[in-house]
Amino acid sequence: MQISFESLETPALTKAHLADLLFEQIGLNKRESKDMVDAFFDLMVDNLIAGDDVKISGFGNFQIRTKAARPGRNPRTGELIPIDARRVATFHASHKLKALIQGDAVDDEGVETVGR
C-alpha cells in the first residue's frame, strides 16, 4: 500500500495530517482515523514511560535513557547550576531510513543497492 503525502499544506506531518491521510487514502471515517492515530501514539508513550523500547521496522527505535546528574553552567552569567538526573527519550533511525534520506535505494531486507 502506497500513501501519498502531496496533500500536506505545511512541511510538518502532524497527527491531524496522519488522520486525514487515513481518511482520504485508506477509507476510514474521520473519527476512526483520529482514534487510530491517537491510539498508536498513546501506545508508544505508554511503552516509553514503562521503560520499554519502541521499535518500528524500517523506521527506527525510540528508547528511554537515564542521564545522571551533572554540573551545568549558566552561559550568560557563568554561574554553576546543578542539572538533576532525568530520563530522556532518544530516537535512532534505522539503516533503511538513513539510506532513503541519503537518496540511496534500499531492497526489502534494508540493504543499500546504490552507493556502495
FENFEN-V121616 format. One record per pair of residues at least 6 apart in sequence whose ideal C-beta (glycine too) atoms are under 6 Angstrom apart, sorted by the first residue. I is the first residue (numbers start at 1). J is the second residue. If there is no record, write none. Layout:
I J
I J
This chain:
3 21
3 25
8 17
15 37
18 37
19 33
19 34
19 37
22 28
22 33
23 30
23 33
44 54
47 54
48 64
48 89
51 64
53 61
53 63
54 62
55 61
58 94
58 96
59 94
59 97
60 91
60 92
60 93
60 94
60 97
61 92
62 91
63 90
64 87
64 89
65 88
65 90
66 87
67 86
67 88
68 85
69 84
69 85
70 83
71 80
72 81
72 83
73 80
74 81
95 110
96 106
96 110
99 106
99 112
104 112
104 114
104 115
105 113
105 114
106 112
107 113
